[in-house]
Amino acid sequence: MGSFAHWLRDNSEHYLMVDAQRRMAVREGLAPPPPPKGLRDRFWLGVFAPTYRRLPWKLRRMTIQLMPGSHRQTWTQPPVRGTAAVGPVAPEMPQPKVPETPKIPETPKIP
């Protein structure tokens, strides 16, 4: 899949991850990832990532839904509420007959 949408998704995921790693490193007092090198890194880390972080969630979600990708795949339909999660209930099975234990005759009481 060599489309523009795939390229955009790959780059945005990568640079959003790098930006998140940098922010976490600063917050935790750890070594951050290497600084941006070149115009491409500076654009993605200096313009795209901060802009994306500031977008309201509804706008982010709408943008994601407009892009082709795996998030748009349809999976199996969810089960209808009120039905068994495992499947139909098996018909009632007849219980095996257990032989009765023989009664022990009472011993006569001795007076």
C-alpha positions as CSV (number, residue, x, y, z in Angstrom):
1,M,0.0,0.0,0.0
2,G,2.1,2.9,-1.3
3,S,-0.6,5.6,-1.1
4,F,-0.4,9.1,0.2
5,A,-2.7,8.1,3.1
6,H,-0.4,5.3,4.1
7,W,2.7,7.6,4.0
8,L,0.8,10.2,6.0
9,R,-0.3,7.7,8.6
10,D,3.2,6.2,9.0
11,N,4.9,9.5,9.4
12,S,2.2,10.9,11.8
13,E,2.4,7.8,14.0
14,H,6.2,7.9,14.1
15,Y,6.5,11.6,14.9
16,L,3.7,11.6,17.4
17,M,5.4,8.7,19.2
18,V,8.8,10.6,19.1
19,D,7.1,13.7,20.5
20,A,5.4,11.7,23.3
21,Q,8.7,10.1,24.2
22,R,10.4,13.5,24.3
23,R,7.6,14.9,26.6
24,M,7.7,11.9,28.9
25,A,11.5,12.0,29.1
26,V,11.4,15.7,30.1
27,R,8.6,15.0,32.7
28,E,10.5,12.0,34.2
29,G,14.0,13.6,34.1
30,L,15.3,11.0,31.6
31,A,17.4,11.4,28.4
32,P,15.1,12.6,25.5
33,P,15.3,11.1,22.0
34,P,17.8,12.8,19.6
35,P,16.8,16.4,18.6
36,P,15.2,16.9,15.1
37,K,17.6,16.8,12.2
38,G,16.7,18.5,9.0
39,L,13.6,20.2,7.7
40,R,11.4,17.1,7.7
41,D,12.0,16.3,11.4
42,R,11.6,20.0,12.3
43,F,8.2,20.2,10.5
44,W,6.8,17.0,12.0
45,L,8.1,17.6,15.5
46,G,7.8,21.4,15.5
47,V,4.5,22.0,13.6
48,F,2.5,18.8,13.2
49,A,2.9,17.2,16.6
50,P,2.1,20.3,18.6
51,T,-0.8,21.2,16.3
52,Y,-2.3,17.7,16.5
53,R,-2.0,17.7,20.3
54,R,-4.0,21.0,20.5
55,L,-6.9,19.7,18.3
56,P,-10.1,18.9,20.1
57,W,-10.9,15.2,20.2
58,K,-13.9,15.5,18.0
59,L,-11.8,17.0,15.2
60,R,-9.1,14.4,15.7
61,R,-11.6,11.6,15.5
62,M,-13.2,13.0,12.4
63,T,-9.8,13.3,10.7
64,I,-8.9,9.7,11.6
65,Q,-12.2,8.4,10.3
66,L,-11.7,10.2,7.0
67,M,-8.4,8.5,6.4
68,P,-8.3,5.0,4.9
69,G,-6.7,2.4,7.1
70,S,-7.1,-0.5,9.4
71,H,-9.3,1.5,11.8
72,R,-12.0,1.3,9.2
73,Q,-12.1,-2.4,8.8
74,T,-15.3,-4.1,9.7
75,W,-15.1,-7.1,12.0
76,T,-17.7,-9.5,13.0
77,Q,-21.0,-8.1,14.1
78,P,-21.4,-7.7,17.9
79,P,-23.9,-10.2,19.4
80,V,-27.5,-9.1,19.9
81,R,-28.1,-8.1,23.5
82,G,-30.1,-10.7,25.4
83,T,-28.6,-13.7,23.7
84,A,-26.3,-16.2,25.2
85,A,-22.6,-15.3,24.9
86,V,-21.6,-18.9,24.2
87,G,-24.3,-20.1,21.9
88,P,-27.6,-21.8,21.9
89,V,-28.5,-23.9,24.9
90,A,-28.3,-27.6,24.4
91,P,-31.6,-29.6,24.7
92,E,-32.2,-31.1,28.1
93,M,-30.3,-34.4,28.3
94,P,-32.0,-37.3,30.1
95,Q,-30.3,-38.1,33.3
96,P,-29.0,-41.7,33.6
97,K,-31.0,-43.8,36.0
98,V,-29.1,-44.6,39.2
99,P,-30.1,-47.9,40.7
100,E,-31.7,-47.7,44.1
101,T,-29.7,-48.9,47.0
102,P,-31.3,-52.0,48.6
103,K,-33.0,-51.3,51.9
104,I,-31.5,-53.1,54.8
105,P,-34.1,-54.8,56.9
106,E,-34.3,-53.5,60.4
107,T,-33.0,-55.7,63.1
108,P,-35.5,-56.7,65.8
109,K,-35.2,-54.9,69.0
110,I,-34.3,-57.0,71.9
111,P,-36.2,-56.3,75.1
